[in-house]
Amino acid sequence: MTHDYLISRIRTTVPAAVGALLAWLASAAGIVLDGDSSTALTAGVVALAMAGYYALVRVAEARWPWLGVLLGTPTVPKHVAPSR
C-alpha cells in the first residue's frame, strides 16, 4: 500500500465520520421522523454533511494548509497518471 493511497483513504474517511456524527447529533437533539422517512433522510443528511464538510475544509486548506488536519492529515496525496 502506498503512502499516498493511505492519505487519500484517511481524507475520505474523516469527512464520512463527521457527516455521520452530525446526523447522529441531529437525532440526539430530538429530530425524529417515522421509520420510512428516517432512513432515507439520514442517508441524505450524512451525504450532504460529508460533502459540505469536505468542501469547506478544502477551501480553507487552500488558504491555510495546516487546516488539512481536519481531514485527518494535512498532507495532500499526490496523484500521478498510471504508466502505460
C-alpha positions as CSV (number, residue, x, y, z in Angstrom):
1,M,0.0,0.0,0.0
2,T,1.4,3.3,-1.0
3,H,1.7,6.3,1.3
4,D,-0.5,8.4,-1.0
5,Y,-3.2,5.8,-1.0
6,L,-3.3,5.7,2.8
7,I,-3.5,9.5,2.9
8,S,-6.4,9.5,0.4
9,R,-8.3,6.9,2.4
10,I,-7.9,8.9,5.6
11,R,-9.0,12.1,3.9
12,T,-12.1,10.3,2.6
13,T,-13.0,8.5,5.9
14,V,-12.7,11.5,8.2
15,P,-15.4,13.6,6.3
16,A,-17.7,10.5,6.3
17,A,-17.3,10.1,10.0
18,V,-18.0,13.8,10.5
19,G,-21.2,13.5,8.4
20,A,-22.3,10.5,10.4
21,L,-21.6,12.4,13.6
22,L,-23.6,15.4,12.5
23,A,-26.6,13.2,11.6
24,W,-26.3,11.5,15.0
25,L,-26.3,14.8,16.7
26,A,-29.4,15.8,14.9
27,S,-31.2,12.7,16.1
28,A,-29.8,13.2,19.6
29,A,-31.2,16.8,19.5
30,G,-34.7,15.3,19.2
31,I,-35.2,15.4,15.5
32,V,-37.2,12.2,15.0
33,L,-39.1,11.0,11.9
34,D,-41.1,8.0,11.0
35,G,-39.2,4.8,10.1
36,D,-39.6,5.0,6.4
37,S,-38.6,8.7,6.1
38,S,-35.9,8.4,8.7
39,T,-33.6,6.0,6.8
40,A,-33.7,8.0,3.5
41,L,-33.3,11.3,5.3
42,T,-30.4,10.1,7.5
43,A,-28.6,8.9,4.4
44,G,-29.1,12.2,2.7
45,V,-28.1,14.2,5.7
46,V,-24.9,12.2,6.1
47,A,-24.1,12.6,2.4
48,L,-24.7,16.4,2.4
49,A,-22.9,16.9,5.7
50,M,-19.9,14.9,4.4
51,A,-19.8,16.8,1.1
52,G,-20.2,20.2,2.8
53,Y,-17.6,19.5,5.4
54,Y,-15.1,18.3,2.8
55,A,-15.7,21.3,0.6
56,L,-15.4,23.8,3.4
57,V,-12.2,22.2,4.7
58,R,-10.6,22.1,1.2
59,V,-11.4,25.8,0.6
60,A,-10.0,26.7,4.0
61,E,-7.0,24.4,3.4
62,A,-6.2,26.3,0.1
63,R,-5.6,29.4,2.2
64,W,-4.3,27.8,5.5
65,P,-2.7,24.4,4.6
66,W,-2.4,23.4,8.2
67,L,-6.3,23.0,8.3
68,G,-5.8,19.9,6.3
69,V,-5.6,18.2,9.6
70,L,-9.4,18.5,9.8
71,L,-9.4,15.8,7.1
72,G,-7.3,13.5,9.2
73,T,-3.9,14.5,7.8
74,P,-2.5,17.8,6.5
75,T,-0.7,16.0,3.7
76,V,-2.4,16.1,0.3
77,P,-1.9,12.9,-1.7
78,K,0.0,13.2,-5.0
79,H,-2.0,11.7,-7.9
80,V,0.1,10.6,-10.8
81,A,-1.1,9.3,-14.1
82,P,-0.6,5.5,-14.4
83,S,2.2,4.4,-16.7
84,R,1.3,2.5,-19.9
